Amino acid sequence: METFPSQDAMAWETQGPIIDRTRELLGESDRGITVYRKMLREQIDLVRQGGDPIALVRDPQNNRLIEFTTSDWRSGDE
């Protein structure tokens, strides 16, 4: 478990089988999950119809990396 590939393999293998989510009983506290899944379904349908998904930027002038200045908490810089 000392390398990234071994950690990835562990994460994949310990997840278990794929679960049938169609039989879930989600409650109000699961609202974020339901909203996210609805958005994913809408975006998949949009792409199937030939549209572009949300947040796709095709113009290279508008599709630039945004860099942020951060501090390194390990070195004590703030």
Secondary structure as UniProt FT lines:
FT   HELIX           4..13
FT   TURN            14..15
FT   HELIX           21..23
FT   HELIX           28..30
FT   HELIX           31..48
FT   TURN            49..50
FT   TURN            54..55
FT   TURN            60..62
FT   TURN            73..76
//
